[in-house]
Amino acid sequence: ERLETYVMATRPQWARLTQSLMRERASVYLRIQRGGYAADGRGVYFDIGIQDTLAIAAHEGWHQYTQTTFREQIPIWLEEGIASYMEGYRWDSLENRAVFLGWSNVERYDALRAAREQGKLMTLEALLVSEPSTMLDRANADPLVYYAQVWALVHWLREGDGGGHRRALEQLLSDAATGGMNAAVRSRTGTGSTVARRVRSVSTFQAYFDDDLASASRSYRLFVDRITRPGAKDLIVVGRSPLSGI
């Protein structure tokens, strides 16, 4: 089925539509100042220029997809990481269409590199338990750094350690889509679905990827160092991997 998606010309139009669709919950979404949101499988956006509108539609489109089709909710770090990964594209002027390229995301890349240079990167352990919805209320918490790091984390799961985590990533998504993820986590870690969401976030990572968080954190940090090395941005700009060049 097609995903129900609205792109309004102006924010006032978008606000009126939001009030109509979301009713008593509208006030939460009306706080959004730029772009739009996904809720209940619907995407509701307003035009902020073709480049940014498409990036937001791709990000929120992933949320629409999981809200509509997944039987179990994946951890927030993975949900937001893949949504950020989906933002990457380049415009093909000959074909007059957007071409998806996961690495082609200069905004996330620049935020990642700046955080590394300024010593503001979170450890993997901290990243797994962080939630962007609570960051605005915390001192020294930067949502842009969070999104840049979960973007990089998805790339690490796909390409880091020689691609050793990619099959597990695919399995996790398949399990969540069909309703087997929570049972898999429970069988591997003994952590049930009734524990706090932050505990489940860590347990899910350990169940599918690496029980040794300290070791995984070191590998992830080395990956970030490698992809933000001098000269790597040239590959990001054209949508190619800083690791393989492809």
Buried (B, 14 or more C-beta within 10 A) or exposed (E): EEBEBBBBEEBEBBBEBBEEBBEEEBEEBBEBEEBBBBBEBBBBBBBBEEEBBBBBBBBBBBBBBBBBEBEBBBBBBBBBBBBBBBBBBEEEEEEEEBEEBBBBBEBBBBBBBBBBEEEEBBBBBEBBBBEBEEBEEEEEBBBBBBBBBBBBBBBBBBBBBEEEBBEBBEBBBEBBBEEBBBEBBBEBBEBEEEEEEBBBBBBBBBBBBBEEBEEBBEBBBEBBEEBBEEEBBEBBEEBBBBBEEE
